[in-house]
């Protein structure tokens, strides 16, 4: 049985003051992970933001879960984002005055789910879950934000430098948890990173250079 395509770019192009990329084609199926690397300013994050519903391309189509995203209303896009997408940024965007548990619960309850206590243990935050965000280290806050995303059980995860503020050991742990989630839930992962060790763990590795997305063929 063939896998369902969850993320698809069709001839996506975008420019700011200069062209970033042109006619990008990409597909990511359920249970599949891809990483995109490239020099700073190459357009990696812009491509991710385009596919993640935040930035309409100059031309081409961004398709998520079979839906041509930028033909939808703002309300429809927000519904898709809330119910089906998980967005992990390098910045945490957590509520500082609330506990870690409360931050995760808000996200999970929006889609009618409960916190997975096993996930908290796997991310090694079960022992700090009742502390307020302002009391936690940056690395702990990042793991809370990842638990918040995964507790929604999204079908598609976009991760923009999700381990940029973490040490090597914690980065590996976080990547373990995300990839385990992708396999278990038949979800898709679109990862942008400067960390080659993380990028190499995905099913496919692409480099964004000279306006094009080029796949690295690995043995």
Secondary structure, DSSP 8 states (H G I E B T S, - for coil): ----EEEEEEEEEEESSSEEEEEEEEEEETT-EEEEE--TTSSHHHHHHHHTTSS--SEEEEEETTEEGGGS-HHHHHHHHHHHEEEE-SS----TTSBHHHHHHHHHHHTT----HHHHHHTT-TTSTTSBGGGS-HHHHHHHHHHHHHHTT-SEEEEESTTTTS-HHHHHHHHHHHHHHHHHHT-EEEEE-S-HHHHTTSSEEEEEETTEEEEE---
